[in-house]
Amino acid sequence: MPARRPLPPSQFVRQISSLALTDYSETPPPHRSVASSQPSSFTIRSISWSPLGAWVATGASNGTLRCWNPEKPMVRNSTELKGHVGSVEAVAFNPAMEAELASVGADGKVRFWDVRSKSKIGEVSVGGEGLTLTWMSRGEGVLVGRKDDNLVSIDRATLTASEPVKQAVQTNEAQFIPDNTLVFLTAGDGRCSINTFPSFDCLYSFQAHYSACVCLDRSPLGRHLAIGGSDGLVSIWDTKMWACIRTCSVEGAVKTVKFSFCGGYLAAGTDDGNVVDIFHVDSGELVHEVTGVTNPCSVAWHPHKYSLAISSESPTMLKILGGMEK
């Protein structure tokens, strides 16, 4: 793996600007006589890269769960994993196993998959509609957020679910620290909290935004926490001082924020825009805009290079910046 040292902004911009944006569509391209701008009947809800970057998984509102080969954009080269009934709300690869994927959806089931054999290897009910899913740092299990603001943890080895823990406010996203003893939670009241796990006792909370905190991401080395709000702002926090060191502005409510593998750059997508904004973390400067996308509600960086997977609508498809690059 390359060193986690960010490129200087000038070099980063030169490199990212040279990358092509490739379409990965569920359907073949339309004939010339058919308008390609017709709205799609579904949306991509979640994207995840495998730990080594061999696959990109997408979960969609029409129940489709698919794993793509980034180097082969045709749908015939992808793998569809069948089993969900209703929307697939979240997908995430096991950080410790390249070929293991977890998914959760409106059917209230968490499913574990072996992508290589195209088979389901486990299934657990969480007792309500699933909304979010995040792995523990070494693949020991997952934490699921339900639409009714209950949190349920699942032990991967035993495939057993904990009792649900009800949250007092709308809870939008969660992420563990490396030793799994603490978990960050973003909430609808604009606060972010640091909670013990598995008890979910709140150790500390802070007002991150004056509207809902929608999404968050912790930088790879843990120096920064980025939080996206429905106010169109991304706040970047120093995790030693717990002070907001920068805010970055975007068009529309922020639905996704992700740090690059090096931690030096941050991508933000919204549900009401035609670009993905990429910011330099140390300066807060907007250094690049990925155009040619619509309502990019989910983004994910390649685990060890500057390549970015993006959901797009009208028509719905996965797009990858630099997906065909070796």
C-alpha positions in Angstrom: 0.0 0.0 0.0 1.2 3.6 -0.7 2.1 5.8 2.2 -0.8 7.8 3.6 0.8 11.1 2.8 -1.4 13.5 0.9 -0.4 15.0 -2.3 0.1 18.8 -2.2 -3.1 20.5 -3.5 -1.5 21.5 -6.9 -0.4 17.9 -7.6 -3.7 16.5 -6.4 -5.7 18.9 -8.6 -3.5 17.9 -11.6 -4.0 14.2 -11.0 -7.7 14.2 -10.2 -8.5 16.6 -13.1 -6.9 14.0 -15.5 -9.2 11.2 -14.5 -12.2 10.1 -16.6 -15.7 9.6 -15.1 -17.0 6.2 -16.1 -20.7 5.1 -16.0 -21.7 1.8 -14.5 -25.4 1.4 -15.5 -27.9 -1.2 -14.4 -29.4 -1.1 -17.9 -27.8 -1.1 -21.3 -27.5 2.3 -23.0 -30.7 3.4 -24.7 -31.1 3.5 -28.5 -30.5 6.9 -30.0 -34.3 7.4 -30.4 -34.9 7.1 -26.7 -34.3 10.1 -24.5 -31.5 9.4 -22.0 -32.7 12.0 -19.5 -35.8 10.2 -18.5 -36.0 10.0 -14.7 -35.2 6.6 -13.1 -37.7 4.8 -10.9 -35.1 4.0 -8.2 -32.0 5.5 -6.6 -28.7 4.2 -5.3 -28.8 4.5 -1.5 -25.3 3.4 -0.5 -21.9 2.6 -2.0 -18.9 0.7 -0.5 -15.4 -0.2 -1.8 -13.9 -3.6 -0.8 -10.8 -3.2 1.5 -8.4 -3.8 -1.4 -10.5 -2.0 -4.1 -11.4 -5.1 -6.2 -15.2 -4.4 -5.9 -17.6 -1.6 -5.5 -21.0 -2.5 -3.9 -24.2 -0.6 -4.5 -27.5 -0.9 -2.7 -30.6 0.6 -4.4 -34.2 1.6 -3.5 -35.6 -1.0 -5.9 -34.0 -3.8 -3.8 -31.0 -4.4 -6.1 -27.7 -5.2 -4.4 -24.8 -5.4 -6.9 -21.0 -5.7 -6.8 -19.2 -4.1 -9.7 -15.7 -4.7 -11.1 -14.3 -1.1 -11.4 -12.3 -2.1 -14.5 -15.4 -3.5 -16.3 -18.3 -1.1 -16.3 -20.8 -3.3 -18.2 -23.6 -4.7 -16.0 -22.9 -8.2 -17.4 -19.5 -8.1 -15.6 -21.2 -7.3 -12.2 -22.6 -9.7 -9.6 -26.1 -9.3 -8.3 -26.8 -10.6 -4.8 -30.5 -11.5 -4.5 -32.5 -11.7 -1.3 -33.7 -8.3 -0.1 -37.3 -7.4 -0.3 -37.7 -3.6 -0.6 -35.1 -0.9 -0.6 -31.4 -1.8 0.2 -30.5 1.2 2.5 -26.9 0.5 3.4 -24.0 -1.7 2.2 -20.6 -2.1 3.7 -17.6 -4.4 3.1 -16.0 -6.1 6.1 -12.8 -4.1 6.7 -11.0 -7.3 7.5 -12.2 -9.5 4.7 -12.0 -8.5 1.0 -14.9 -10.6 -0.2 -17.4 -10.2 2.7 -20.2 -7.7 2.3 -23.0 -6.7 4.7 -26.3 -5.1 3.7 -29.5 -3.9 5.4 -32.8 -2.7 4.1 -36.4 -2.0 4.6 -37.2 -5.7 5.2 -35.4 -5.4 8.6 -32.8 -8.1 7.6 -29.1 -7.8 7.8 -27.5 -10.1 5.3 -23.9 -11.2 5.0 -22.6 -12.2 1.6 -19.5 -13.9 0.1 -19.0 -11.9 -3.1 -16.7 -14.5 -4.7 -19.2 -17.4 -4.4 -22.2 -15.0 -4.9 -23.9 -16.6 -1.8 -25.5 -15.4 1.4 -23.6 -16.6 4.4 -25.7 -15.2 7.2 -29.0 -13.4 8.0 -30.1 -11.6 11.1 -33.3 -9.7 11.8 -33.0 -6.3 13.5 -36.7 -6.0 14.3 -37.5 -3.0 12.2 -36.6 -1.2 9.0 -32.9 -0.8 8.6 -31.4 2.6 7.7 -27.7 2.6 8.4 -24.9 0.0 8.9 -21.3 0.3 10.0 -18.7 -2.3 10.7 -16.6 -2.5 13.8 -13.0 -1.8 12.9 -11.7 -5.3 12.7 -14.9 -7.0 11.4 -16.1 -8.3 14.7 -19.7 -7.2 13.9 -21.9 -4.4 12.7 -24.0 -1.7 14.2 -27.4 -1.1 12.5 -29.5 2.1 12.9 -33.2 1.5 12.4 -35.6 4.1 11.0 -37.3 4.3 14.4 -34.0 5.5 15.9 -33.1 2.2 17.6 -29.5 0.9 17.4 -28.9 -2.8 17.2 -25.4 -4.5 17.2 -24.8 -7.9 15.6 -22.0 -10.2 16.5 -20.5 -11.5 13.2 -19.2 -14.8 14.7 -22.5 -15.9 16.3 -24.9 -14.0 14.0 -26.8 -12.8 17.1 -28.4 -9.4 17.5 -28.4 -7.3 20.7 -31.5 -5.8 22.3 -32.4 -2.5 20.5 -31.2 0.6 22.2 -33.7 3.5 21.7 -32.2 6.9 21.0 -33.8 10.1 22.4 -33.5 12.0 19.1 -33.3 11.1 15.4 -30.0 9.3 14.9 -28.6 9.5 11.4 -25.1 7.9 11.2 -22.6 6.0 13.4 -18.9 5.3 13.2 -16.6 3.4 15.6 -13.1 4.3 16.8 -10.5 1.6 16.1 -10.8 -0.3 19.4 -14.6 -0.3 19.2 -15.0 1.1 22.7 -16.5 4.3 21.5 -18.9 5.2 18.7 -19.8 8.6 17.1 -23.4 9.4 16.5 -24.9 12.2 14.5 -28.4 13.5 15.4 -31.3 15.4 14.0 -30.9 18.2 16.7 -27.6 19.2 15.2 -25.4 17.5 17.8 -22.7 14.9 17.5 -22.1 12.6 20.5 -19.4 10.3 21.6 -20.8 7.2 23.2 -19.5 4.1 25.0 -20.1 0.8 23.3 -22.1 -1.4 23.7 -23.9 0.6 26.4 -24.3 3.8 24.4 -23.8 6.0 27.4 -23.0 9.5 26.2 -19.5 10.7 27.3 -19.6 14.0 25.4 -21.7 15.8 22.9 -21.3 19.0 21.0 -23.4 21.3 18.8 -21.9 20.6 15.3 -24.6 22.3 13.3 -27.8 24.4 13.9 -29.8 22.0 11.7 -29.7 18.2 11.5 -26.3 16.4 11.4 -26.8 14.0 8.6 -23.5 12.2 8.0 -20.0 11.9 9.4 -16.6 10.4 8.6 -13.5 10.0 10.7 -10.2 10.6 8.9 -8.0 7.4 8.5 -5.5 8.5 11.2 -8.2 9.9 13.5 -7.0 13.5 13.5 -10.2 14.9 12.1 -14.0 14.2 12.2 -16.1 15.6 9.3 -19.8 16.2 9.8 -22.3 17.1 7.1 -25.4 19.0 7.9 -28.8 19.8 6.3 -27.7 23.4 6.4 -25.4 22.9 3.4 -22.2 23.0 5.6 -19.5 20.5 6.3 -17.7 21.1 9.6 -14.2 19.7 10.2 -13.3 19.0 13.9 -9.9 18.5 15.6 -10.4 15.3 17.6 -7.8 16.3 20.3 -9.2 19.7 21.1 -12.8 18.9 19.9 -12.9 22.3 18.2 -14.3 23.1 14.8 -11.3 24.1 12.7 -13.0 24.7 9.4 -16.4 24.8 7.7 -17.0 24.2 4.0 -20.1 25.3 2.1 -21.9 23.2 -0.5 -25.2 23.6 -2.5 -28.0 21.7 -0.8 -28.3 19.5 2.3 -25.1 17.4 2.8 -25.9 13.7 2.5 -22.4 12.2 2.4 -18.9 13.1 3.5 -15.8 10.9 3.0 -12.1 11.4 3.6 -9.6 10.2 1.0 -7.3 7.3 1.9 -4.6 9.8 2.9 -6.9 11.9 5.0 -5.9 15.1 3.1 -9.0 15.5 1.0 -12.7 15.4 1.7 -15.5 14.7 -0.7 -19.1 16.0 -0.1 -22.3 15.1 -1.9 -25.8 16.5 -1.7 -29.3 15.5 -2.7 -29.8 18.7 -4.7 -26.9 19.4 -6.9 -24.9 18.5 -9.9 -21.4 18.3 -8.5 -19.3 16.5 -5.8 -17.1 19.0 -4.0 -13.6 18.0 -3.0 -12.0 20.1 -0.2 -8.4 20.3 1.0 -8.7 19.4 4.7 -5.9 21.5 6.1 -7.0 24.7 4.4 -10.7 24.1 3.8 -10.2 25.2 0.2 -12.4 23.8 -2.5 -9.9 22.3 -4.9 -12.0 20.3 -7.3 -15.6 19.8 -8.5 -16.6 16.5 -10.0 -19.2 17.4 -12.7 -21.5 15.2 -14.7 -23.4 13.8 -11.8 -26.9 14.5 -10.4 -28.0 14.5 -6.7 -24.9 12.6 -5.5 -26.2 11.3 -2.2 -23.5 8.7 -1.7 -19.7 8.8 -2.4 -16.8 6.5 -1.5 -13.1 6.8 -2.0 -11.0 3.9 -3.2 -9.1 2.5 -0.2 -5.6 3.4 -1.5 -5.8 5.7 -4.5 -7.5 8.9 -5.6 -10.5 7.3 -7.2 -14.1 8.2 -6.2 -17.3 6.2 -6.6 -20.4 8.4 -6.8 -24.2 7.7 -7.0 -26.0 9.7 -9.7 -29.7 10.1 -10.7 -31.5 10.8 -14.0 -30.7 8.1 -15.0 -29.7 6.3 -11.9 -26.2 4.8 -12.1 -22.9 4.4 -10.4 -20.1 6.6 -11.7 -16.5 6.2 -10.8 -13.9 8.9 -11.2 -10.7 7.1 -12.2 -12.4 3.7 -12.2 -10.6 2.5 -15.3 -7.2 3.6 -14.1 -4.7 0.9 -13.2 
